[in-house]
Amino acid sequence: METIFGNLQGLKTSQLKQLQRLYHQRIPGDRITTSEFSQRLAAISTELNHPVCAYLNRRGQVIRVGVGTPRQTQIPPLELPRYGAERLSGIRCIATHLKSEPPNEAALTAMALQRLDALVVLNITGTGFTRRGGGATGYVKEAYLAHLTPQQDSRTLITSPAGFNTEHKQVQSPIWNISPPLDLEELAQQDLIDLVENLEAEFQREFVAQEVDADHDRVLIVGLMTDEMTPQQFQDTLAELARLVDTAGGDVLQTIQQKRSRIHPQTVVGEGKVQEIALTAQTLGVNLVVFDRDLSPSQVRNLEAQIGVRVVDRTEVILDIFAQRAQSRAGKLQVELAQLEYMQPRLTGRGRAMSRLGGGIGTRGPGETKLETERRAIGQRISRLQKEVNQLQAHRSRLRQRRQHREVPSVALVGYTNAGKSTLLNALTNAEVYTADQLFATLDPTTRRLVIPHGETDEPQEILITDTVGFIHELPPSLMDAFRATLEEVTEADALLHLVDLSHPAWLRHIRSVREILAQMPVTPGPALVVFNKIDRATSETLALAREEFPLAVFISASQRLGLETLRQRLGQLIEYAVDCG
């Protein structure tokens, strides 16, 4: 039981006692409220000259009293006894209101966010009604009963409520029902059990209908545009995040955007926007919210508490994709290493279970918490994985030395993710590397032999060409460290073939991102040849701009096998130049 006072200070002792006595009240289980309880709540609210909210469970017990509006006193989703799209929370709110008007949108939104069984708004007179003989007999002028109503068709999209910034998209609107003004006798006759059982049966039917079509996570994307971003960069970032979510196996239902001068330290976006996210997530039946930037452990904790569903950031989505895509032992080891390094500082956000005391075998003393035990176990696992990764690196290094001893030149295929590197490798060498129109379709480096004409003599010569993991804008540092084996193929190669998807609207930004990552390599990579791919999908204006900006580049379509002979010729010249310079 908890009494919430909001920003109100200076309550008298007698007023505090009146609020605390509300916890001793009990209402019949099948009634929403009684005339006596409503009048008592209204009398306290009149004395305080502030709205008061009482929250009751289905047994008719008062479990929470708040001084303030339903919006100010609402219960965070994670603190509710039950929460989910298929049912109500089992809590109802009886609230007083100082004005004579129906429930406002803020109160109704709070009802929807908490999935309350019902919201009762008591409009109070301020002075109380007076008997003919004198004396106040009542403080409630009129009452309203509101409750959620199921959508008629959970997959029908209708216009969103006013104030929602959904970029002209349509979303399901929360639907609620508000009664006409009622007197207390009419209100007291309302059957709570009948109301909630009928509502939950409808919500359950809706939920099952959604689940039939939803084998994947139902995702809401949240993007924050800050002052250092241009509108085009922001839209490109959101589009890329949607592709990442799709690649990870999620269905993006909607994107919510906000523009702020700087990030909110506690919740990234503003308080009002968090409420909008929570309501949209609940309305659409979302089970995952993805932010377009890295989140701190405390931000994840705060957001999940207010939204009521799991919250992840861009890095976690990328890690999930990597975990799905890794095939080789080296790739799987490196993915696990990256995931553990990402998880370690975030253990404090995993709930109260981590604060339990540990003891016995495997802990360093009876005072060590479960959190510390788990953190130490993860640290040990990271150390073991790092040793295995180092051993694999040494093995790969010996293989590279053997290749270099045979004096076979090597070229590394680099480029932004989904630029078509694996498709090009297959087209040049008849390899059978997995390809798909997805981000990070392949992770493990693949090396194949390729015969090309010599740069000077035109005689056939053999080279090795290696397909590497795709780069991405702001590649998470943990991935940079974990995928050293793949990135080493880049630094050890005699030359680079930098493949660019010319059909992508942000192709220039992709080139800059790849070059920034290459500049961070511990060893300076060899000379690079820029190759523009997917020219069959690019516009004539884009082609002209690319030819002007990169006059030495090669233009191809790997899937259509256009320009591959020219590419072989230029590869021969590139290798000749790289060997001479080396």
Secondary structure, DSSP 8 states (H G I E B T S, - for coil): -EEE-TT-----HHHHHHHHHGGG-B--TTBS--HHHHHHHHHHHHHHTS-EEEEEETTSBEEEEEES-HHHH---GGGSSS--TTS--SEEEEEEESSSS---HHHHHHHHHHT-SEEEEEEEEEEEEE-TTSSEEEEEEEEEEEEE---SSTT--B---TT---TT--B----EEE---B-HHHHHT-BHHHHHHHHHHHHHHHHHHHHHH-SS-EEEEEEEE-TTS-HHHHHHHHHHHHHHHHHHT-EEEEEEEEE-SS-BTTTBS-HHHHHHHHHHHHHHT--EEEESS---HHHHHHHHHHH-SEEE-HHHHHHHHHHHH--SHHHHHHHHHHHHHHHGGGGGGS-GGGGSB--STTSSSTT-BHHHHHHHHHHHHHHHHHHHHHHHHHHHHHHHHHHHHTT--EEEEEEBTTSSHHHHHHHHH-------SSTTS--S-EEEEEEEE-TTT--EEEEEEEE---B-TT--HHHHHHTHHHHHHHHHSSEEEEEEETTSTTHHHHHHHHHHHHHTSSS----EEEEEE-GGGS-HHHHHHHHHH-TT-EE-BTTTTBSHHHHHHHHHHHHHHHHHH-
